Amino acid sequence: MTDPYWNHNVHHHPAVLAAVPDGCGTALDAGCGDGLLARKLAGRAASVTGVDRSPQMIELARAHAQAPGNVVYLEADYLADGSLAEGAYDFVCAVAVVHHAPLEEAVNRLARLTAPGGRLVIVGMAANRTVRDWLISACGLPASLLYTRRHGGKRGPVGMPMEDVHTSWTEIRQTAHRLLPGCVWRRTLLWRYVVVWDKPVPRDEPREGGS
């Protein structure tokens, strides 16, 4: 599908889609906004749920003329809404979402929503705190200008909730590796990080009287 607009978050959609496991049954887009990524996920998963706590964003998502039939949108907070069953989603993604809440709370909740054997992908932002952070970020400026010009500007849906980022790159990386053991964490050129984590399948409890 052709993107109706481009920005740094949309730029990372291909990385999210590439991580969807083959034969994915259920997918969850936490903080789905206007549903752009959820509609893309519809081609990779049997069913997709997009959830956002912004009524305006959910209204935009539901009003989209080309909404696939296997996508549903819920106006809800993924952190607390009980209608989102934990361990029910083969694929969970959150793009530019976790910084809207305490980091550990957000990551733990996303991990719980992911089914055993499923995959979680987080794309987020971080705050520069060191000289090294600022130098790396500066390297992304030419690429950002080039992509912005190529796509006719950087845009997004009107009314998209915004939140400042306060957690540093180091804090986020350390937290991800601690809460999501075995995850792959990488920093991208356009001022984002990508975390990919496969949730382990619990070992069977030993049978009573067994060895």
Secondary structure, 3 states (H helix, E strand, C coil): CCCCCCCHHHHCHHHHHHCCCCCEEEEEEECCCCCHHHHHHCCCEEEEEEEECCHHHHHHHHHCCCCCCCEEEEECCCCCCCCCCCCCEEEEEEECCHHHCCHHHHHHHHHHHEEEEEEEEEEECCECCCHHHHHHHHHCHHHHHHHHHHCCCCCCCCCCCCCCCCCEHHHHHHHHHHHCCCCEEEECCCCCEEEEEECCCCCCCCCCCCC
